[in-house]
Amino acid sequence: MVAPMARNEVRPVIKLRSTAGTGYTYVTRKNRRNDPDRMVLRKYDPVARRHVDFREER
């Protein structure tokens, strides 16, 4: 029997939380080799109904 493969830690799952304070989050994966520090993406927050910065939290 072959042991199950471990989840690849080069591409971890991260949560992107809205900076608008609504508590809305996106879940995505990122390449840790290309983006070693915290990621910030500008995405749509449906609670605030506008585009805001989403910051990575682990």
N, C-alpha and C positions, 0 to 999 in steps of 0.2 A: 504494500500500500504506500502511495506517495503522499507526503504531508501537504496540506493546503498551502498555497502561496500567500505570503504576507502582503498586505496592502502596500502599494508603492509609496514610500515616504518622500520621494522627490516631488510628487504631485499630491500634497495633502488637501483634504476638504477644508475650506475656510468659510466663515460667516462674514458677510458684509453688512454692517449695521448702519442705518440712516443717521446722518448728523443733524437731521431736522428735529430729532427728539420724539419721533412717532413710535419708535420701537420696531419699525419694519425692517426685515432682513432679507437678503438674498444669500443663497448657498451656492458656492462654486468651487472649482479646483484651481490651483495655481502651481506653476513650476518654481520650486524653491531655488533652483540654480540661477534662473533668470531674474527673479524678484525676491531677493533674500529679506528685504525689509517689508514693513506693513504696506499693504496695497490700498490705494484710494482710487475709486472709480466714480464717475458721475453717471448716476442712473436715475430712473423714474421712481418716485415714491408715491404710490397710489393713495396713501393716507393724506399726505400733504398736497397731493395733486400737482406736483411740479418736479423738475429734475434737481437733485441735491447730491452732495458728495456722500459716498458710502465708504466707511473705513473698515479695514479688516480687524476682526477680533478672533482670538484663538480659543 
